[in-house]
Amino acid sequence: MKEEVIFSLDTPYRESCRIRAFSFGSGHKTCAVVAGIRGNEVQQMYVASLLVNKLRRLEEENGFLRDHQVLVIPCANPFSMNVNSRFWPMDQTDINRMFPGYDKGETTQRIADSIFQVVRKYEYGIHLASFYLPGDFIPHVRIMNTGYENAGLGNLFGLPFVVVSEPTPFDTTTLNYNWQIWDAKAFSVYTRETEMIDSQSAKMARNGILRFLNRVGCIRYPSSNGFLPTVVEEKKMLKIHTEHAGIFHRLRDPGDEVEEGEILAEILDPLTGDITDRIKAPAHGIVFFAMRQPLISIHEIAFRIITDLHS
């Protein structure tokens, strides 16, 4: 294992911001893994740390095949992580909206550029990501439909679902999108948590990445085949919005199979405890996403349900 600092910046308080990268194997730049771009992505950093630990042991045991190199950046935003801020504390900008970066720009643009100049050279790119909605997902692989994607490669992770999403103009400055534009095959891996540690889904994600590296001929890693993934188009998922605000009492979790008309959650009056609304499943399917926060506003996305499992 080789360690290097790919970006360093003195900060007004606490320690300097140093982004460290760990490389394994040698030769062809096969796969780069990036985590912790946002300062609250503790679970994502934890997954990457599990991966670093396992890859180090595999390298010591000659588990890397010849002419393959893997790079892992466990925390791409240590300064925000240290001060418990999701975005860059000085101006609240999001580093994952700054790619491919600019070496003479603002601080977050320079950070994005330093990361991208290193990782864009790899054949495959994996981003351990978090979503903008506070809630729980089924662990899955997400691929942007840029015209350069290969959804079939997502099956190699052996996670339950491969989700193909349509990029919006807002997504064109993300790491995943720019990886693909620069000819890498890019994937985002999602687990159940962001700010808290969930060991079960973290190990599922780590094992999925190791399974992928094994199947593309990078490492020797005997493991189970994992799941037989289902490819799902995100635009075909049903979004269930709230019609009332109040205390959100969730009754169903991601992965649950639900029937049409089944109660998924109740909205309670925060002062009287009366049930003001019951959120029901509009069709038979599987809960893919569920809001977690205890207080919910009107017109928020409370659930996403996969209904077409054969698409």
Steps between C-alpha positions, in 0.01 A plus 500: 500500500623846407368818658520849355354843568327624184386835643606712799362827633569689821180585687423777751428250777557134574752307291584557136271348237690210345331265256673164512486225240597135540612293200531124467658283233686648204481558129172569319282749687196275535267652759476808721265522799406837653305559822432781746460785252245649741584557863215294645567188293630299795352172378661544158840569658450191718431282195816632334704431815374139501604477136849641570548250781397205283698607193813543714466141624433371147812675373708349781362157404574552127132530426547763225528377147790625291480848345200628698488797734223620732482844665282586799432850636307434823433864586506766228390777737671456839460866598120490479505162672702645789258787558187291440379693193347327196631772268817712491472707822630828360236549230273191525592380149474135407823346367295241311355785295846631399635232266709476291641788703723797424853528638488881515144533630336508841617260770237235429575522125869443573419204726281346228775556243764335721280195548391477138849532355590184694188286461413578134791283388331181623288267287226464762378753753293427811351779709372408846219752501217640711163635387358848554187364671534389865386142495580136441567314175531142397877464439550541128723610212400815312609583146431824314359468150756719322524304177834361619360271770493120510222391735594136462828559682300602806392138537858406588461653848236243593290758688118472492432776245670693222325836458539693175431871551452779249747785565369852546703816430567503875679164469749601231747627760506179708788256520297212352391697192848637426661161547280370218564802277874431539450139384496324838226251585350662808270375775357644820443259788237580763447339840229556761680765705692827469566664838479178703681169468302202374740206503277263308449719193860627525635146470252433218642799309861405571439142390323626190806706402732206567270277294516754217882517515516122492268475199692758295819300557673731747519289818451143618208515738289185539156604620133425461332614180292752692160595364372452149450873441194661346560797269250778573446832326467765768242696300264201518498489881188630670556805719260532791467854636355612829173693501527612863779620726567361847670214682601229256430149636651258251353151485691349206873485423711473184488147366146435622256365245168686522155458353280766343317690773734386777579770761866605473503779759282720717518875542422615854399841627807606702287660775210258542637171366198457275556319170453765231593283201592145403742452211397200293675303230350590160602165352667169577877526514815521711590798718826638360530822701335613822525838672641480850474843660244521785341826382386522141367788289224498244586383146822323606600168347421247772553179300618372166362167385622267227198360323642368172747231604535363146606819321 
